[in-house]
Structures are given as C-alpha cells and as structure tokens.
C-alpha cells in the first residue's frame, strides 16, 4: 500500500513538473512570437512612414529582451 502511494506521488510530481515546463516553453514561444511581430512591424513602419530617416534596426534578440518598438524618434 505504501509503495502504491509512493508511486502515485512520484507520478503526479513528474506530471506536474512536465506541465510547468510546458508552460515555461509556451511563455518563451509567445515572447519570441511577439518579438518577431514587433521586429517585422518596425521594418514595415520604417519603410512606410519614415524611409528618409537613417535607421539600423536592432537585432531580434534586442526585441526579445524589451518587447517594444525600436523605431527612431520622429517616425510614426
């Protein structure tokens, strides 16, 4: 009986850990997707609204860190 309880405890603990990891992975995936959206939108907006302003777009990693637009001042 104790062995069964121990086994079930380990099983549920393992399932809980896997569920937590899936949530972390999903959050990272959502963050990456949002960063990519911002990156691509900034490219499009710069081309549309202020191509005359010289701008070196930051890397996608910067967008992943900040999750904000990085358009130059005076654009859009």
N, CA and C atoms as an extended XYZ file, in Angstrom:
228
Properties=species:S:1:pos:R:3:atomname:S:1:resname:S:1:resid:I:1 pbc="F F F"
N         0.823       -1.190        0.000 N   UNK     1
C         0.000        0.000        0.000 CA  UNK     1
C         0.872        1.261        0.000 C   UNK     1
N         1.903        1.278        0.857 N   UNK     2
C         2.803        2.430        0.904 CA  UNK     2
C         3.524        2.604       -0.429 C   UNK     2
N         3.859        1.487       -1.051 N   UNK     3
C         4.552        1.545       -2.338 CA  UNK     3
C         3.655        2.174       -3.401 C   UNK     3
N         2.367        1.855       -3.368 N   UNK     4
C         1.421        2.408       -4.333 CA  UNK     4
C         1.291        3.919       -4.120 C   UNK     4
N         1.171        4.326       -2.878 N   UNK     5
C         1.054        5.754       -2.567 CA  UNK     5
C         2.318        6.489       -3.002 C   UNK     5
N         3.470        5.895       -2.731 N   UNK     6
C         4.743        6.489       -3.127 CA  UNK     6
C         4.826        6.605       -4.653 C   UNK     6
N         4.435        5.546       -5.340 N   UNK     7
C         4.452        5.550       -6.802 CA  UNK     7
C         3.545        6.647       -7.352 C   UNK     7
N         2.334        6.765       -6.817 N   UNK     8
C         1.403        7.792       -7.290 CA  UNK     8
C         1.932        9.192       -7.000 C   UNK     8
N         2.571        9.354       -5.856 N   UNK     9
C         3.159       10.651       -5.522 CA  UNK     9
C         4.242       11.035       -6.517 C   UNK     9
N         5.090       10.077       -6.850 N   UNK    10
C         6.156       10.338       -7.829 CA  UNK    10
C         5.567       10.625       -9.207 C   UNK    10
N         4.559        9.865       -9.588 N   UNK    11
C         3.916       10.058      -10.884 CA  UNK    11
C         3.314       11.453      -11.003 C   UNK    11
N         2.552       11.862       -9.991 N   UNK    12
C         1.915       13.184      -10.029 CA  UNK    12
C         2.949       14.304       -9.971 C   UNK    12
N         4.009       14.091       -9.237 N   UNK    13
C         5.081       15.079       -9.163 CA  UNK    13
C         5.734       15.253      -10.530 C   UNK    13
N         5.991       14.154      -11.203 N   UNK    14
C         6.603       14.191      -12.529 CA  UNK    14
C         5.683       14.885      -13.531 C   UNK    14
N         4.390       14.566      -13.478 N   UNK    15
C         3.436       15.197      -14.383 CA  UNK    15
C         3.343       16.699      -14.113 C   UNK    15
N         3.381       17.075      -12.870 N   UNK    16
C         3.332       18.489      -12.505 CA  UNK    16
C         4.563       19.221      -13.029 C   UNK    16
N         5.737       18.609      -12.887 N   UNK    17
C         6.972       19.212      -13.400 CA  UNK    17
C         6.906       19.384      -14.912 C   UNK    17
N         6.373       18.386      -15.604 N   UNK    18
C         6.264       18.471      -17.069 CA  UNK    18
C         5.272       19.563      -17.470 C   UNK    18
N         4.171       19.690      -16.745 N   UNK    19
C         3.194       20.741      -17.036 CA  UNK    19
C         3.815       22.118      -16.827 C   UNK    19
N         4.602       22.270      -15.784 N   UNK    20
C         5.275       23.549      -15.541 CA  UNK    20
C         6.266       23.860      -16.658 C   UNK    20
N         6.992       22.862      -17.130 N   UNK    21
C         7.963       23.078      -18.209 CA  UNK    21
C         7.258       23.453      -19.500 C   UNK    21
N         6.129       22.841      -19.781 N   UNK    22
C         5.356       23.184      -20.976 CA  UNK    22
C         4.912       24.637      -20.897 C   UNK    22
N         4.486       25.079      -19.711 N   UNK    23
C         4.061       26.472      -19.535 CA  UNK    23
C         5.227       27.425      -19.770 C   UNK    23
N         6.403       27.091      -19.254 N   UNK    24
C         7.587       27.916      -19.465 CA  UNK    24
C         7.924       27.967      -20.948 C   UNK    24
N         7.904       26.818      -21.617 N   UNK    25
C         8.207       26.769      -23.048 CA  UNK    25
C         7.203       27.600      -23.843 C   UNK    25
N         5.935       27.506      -23.483 N   UNK    26
C         4.901       28.257      -24.181 CA  UNK    26
C         5.113       29.753      -23.973 C   UNK    26
N         5.446       30.144      -22.756 N   UNK    27
C         5.698       31.555      -22.484 CA  UNK    27
C         6.871       32.058      -23.311 C   UNK    27
N         7.923       31.272      -23.425 N   UNK    28
C         9.065       31.662      -24.235 CA  UNK    28
C         8.670       31.743      -25.702 C   UNK    28
N         7.854       30.811      -26.141 N   UNK    29
C         7.407       30.810      -27.531 CA  UNK    29
C         6.534       32.045      -27.799 C   UNK    29
N         5.660       32.365      -26.852 N   UNK    30
C         4.817       33.545      -27.009 CA  UNK    30
C         5.667       34.818      -27.040 C   UNK    30
N         6.669       34.880      -26.187 N   UNK    31
C         7.570       36.034      -26.150 CA  UNK    31
C         8.331       36.161      -27.475 C   UNK    31
N         8.827       35.044      -27.979 N   UNK    32
C         9.540       35.052      -29.250 CA  UNK    32
C         8.630       35.506      -30.391 C   UNK    32
N         7.388       35.032      -30.380 N   UNK    33
C         6.436       35.404      -31.428 CA  UNK    33
C         6.131       36.897      -31.368 C   UNK    33
N         5.938       37.429      -30.178 N   UNK    34
C         5.648       38.856      -30.017 CA  UNK    34
C         6.846       39.695      -30.481 C   UNK    34
N         8.040       39.257      -30.123 N   UNK    35
C         9.248       39.975      -30.539 CA  UNK    35
C         9.359       39.993      -32.063 C   UNK    35
N         9.071       38.876      -32.693 N   UNK    36
C         9.136       38.811      -34.153 CA  UNK    36
C         8.087       39.728      -34.781 C   UNK    36
N         6.891       39.763      -34.208 N   UNK    37
C         5.853       40.669      -34.710 CA  UNK    37
C         6.329       42.119      -34.658 C   UNK    37
N         6.893       42.514      -33.526 N   UNK    38
C         7.392       43.886      -33.378 CA  UNK    38
C         8.514       44.184      -34.360 C   UNK    38
N         9.419       43.247      -34.508 N   UNK    39
C        10.556       43.398      -35.422 CA  UNK    39
C        10.066       43.637      -36.850 C   UNK    39
N         9.155       42.789      -37.309 N   UNK    40
C         8.642       42.905      -38.680 CA  UNK    40
C         7.794       44.160      -38.858 C   UNK    40
N         7.001       44.509      -37.826 N   UNK    41
C         6.182       45.717      -37.905 CA  UNK    41
C         7.058       46.964      -37.966 C   UNK    41
N         8.134       46.982      -37.198 N   UNK    42
C         9.056       48.116      -37.262 CA  UNK    42
C         9.670       48.253      -38.651 C   UNK    42
N        10.040       47.142      -39.267 N   UNK    43
C        10.589       47.194      -40.631 CA  UNK    43
C         9.576       47.824      -41.574 C   UNK    43
N         8.357       47.344      -41.499 N   UNK    44
C         7.301       47.830      -42.386 CA  UNK    44
C         6.997       49.303      -42.109 C   UNK    44
N         6.873       49.664      -40.832 N   UNK    45
C         6.542       51.047      -40.483 CA  UNK    45
C         7.655       52.005      -40.876 C   UNK    45
N         8.901       51.593      -40.729 N   UNK    46
C        10.007       52.462      -41.131 CA  UNK    46
C         9.957       52.706      -42.636 C   UNK    46
N         9.729       51.665      -43.372 N   UNK    47
C         9.652       51.778      -44.831 CA  UNK    47
C         8.466       52.645      -45.260 C   UNK    47
N         7.348       52.529      -44.542 N   UNK    48
C         6.131       53.250      -44.896 CA  UNK    48
C         6.151       54.707      -44.441 C   UNK    48
N         6.555       54.944      -43.218 N   UNK    49
C         6.385       56.262      -42.612 CA  UNK    49
C         7.636       57.145      -42.588 C   UNK    49
N         8.801       56.559      -42.596 N   UNK    50
C         9.990       57.409      -42.448 CA  UNK    50
C        11.233       56.814      -43.106 C   UNK    50
N        11.137       56.457      -44.381 N   UNK    51
C        12.316       55.874      -45.042 CA  UNK    51
C        13.476       56.873      -45.156 C   UNK    51
N        13.159       58.175      -45.040 N   UNK    52
C        14.198       59.193      -45.144 CA  UNK    52
C        15.081       59.253      -43.894 C   UNK    52
N        14.626       58.661      -42.783 N   UNK    53
C        15.415       58.643      -41.540 CA  UNK    53
C        16.327       57.424      -41.564 C   UNK    53
N        17.629       57.665      -41.431 N   UNK    54
C        18.568       56.546      -41.379 CA  UNK    54
C        18.358       55.787      -40.078 C   UNK    54
N        18.297       54.467      -40.184 N   UNK    55
C        17.983       53.651      -39.009 CA  UNK    55
C        18.602       52.274      -39.174 C   UNK    55
N        19.343       51.865      -38.191 N   UNK    56
C        19.866       50.496      -38.150 CA  UNK    56
C        19.021       49.728      -37.148 C   UNK    56
N        18.198       48.847      -37.677 N   UNK    57
C        17.293       48.101      -36.812 CA  UNK    57
C        18.082       47.187      -35.880 C   UNK    57
N        17.711       47.205      -34.593 N   UNK    58
C        18.368       46.288      -33.648 CA  UNK    58
C        18.092       44.834      -34.011 C   UNK    58
N        18.894       43.961      -33.469 N   UNK    59
C        18.706       42.530      -33.732 CA  UNK    59
C        17.424       42.034      -33.075 C   UNK    59
N        16.968       40.918      -33.549 N   UNK    60
C        15.765       40.300      -32.991 CA  UNK    60
C        15.948       40.005      -31.503 C   UNK    60
N        17.153       39.692      -31.087 N   UNK    61
C        17.399       39.427      -29.661 CA  UNK    61
C        17.081       40.634      -28.795 C   UNK    61
N        17.337       41.829      -29.293 N   UNK    62
C        17.003       43.045      -28.543 CA  UNK    62
C        15.489       43.156      -28.379 C   UNK    62
N        14.764       42.856      -29.442 N   UNK    63
C        13.302       42.873      -29.362 CA  UNK    63
C        12.802       41.837      -28.356 C   UNK    63
N        13.445       40.685      -28.316 N   UNK    64
C        13.049       39.647      -27.359 CA  UNK    64
C        13.250       40.111      -25.929 C   UNK    64
N        14.301       40.894      -25.701 N   UNK    65
C        14.574       41.392      -24.352 CA  UNK    65
C        13.590       42.475      -23.933 C   UNK    65
N        13.251       43.381      -24.861 N   UNK    66
C        12.479       44.566      -24.489 CA  UNK    66
C        10.990       44.483      -24.806 C   UNK    66
N        10.640       43.727      -25.844 N   UNK    67
C         9.258       43.628      -26.322 CA  UNK    67
C         8.639       45.006      -26.559 C   UNK    67
N         9.426       45.906      -27.163 N   UNK    68
C         8.933       47.224      -27.529 CA  UNK    68
C         9.409       47.567      -28.929 C   UNK    68
N         8.753       48.556      -29.521 N   UNK    69
C         9.168       49.055      -30.819 CA  UNK    69
C        10.489       49.798      -30.660 C   UNK    69
N        11.302       49.748      -31.695 N   UNK    70
C        12.591       50.430      -31.682 CA  UNK    70
C        12.723       51.374      -32.883 C   UNK    70
N        11.587       51.893      -33.329 N   UNK    71
C        11.633       52.852      -34.419 CA  UNK    71
C        12.373       54.107      -33.958 C   UNK    71
N        13.041       54.796      -34.879 N   UNK    72
C        13.749       56.014      -34.483 CA  UNK    72
C        12.758       57.115      -34.082 C   UNK    72
N        13.240       58.066      -33.287 N   UNK    73
C        12.415       59.203      -32.889 CA  UNK    73
C        11.924       59.935      -34.131 C   UNK    73
N        10.699       60.366      -34.092 N   UNK    74
C        10.131       61.108      -35.211 CA  UNK    74
C         9.521       60.233      -36.297 C   UNK    74
N         9.513       58.955      -36.075 N   UNK    75
C         8.930       58.028      -37.036 CA  UNK    75
C         7.629       57.473      -36.475 C   UNK    75
N         6.575       57.701      -37.217 N   UNK    76
C         5.227       57.219      -36.885 CA  UNK    76
C         4.712       57.935      -35.709 C   UNK    76
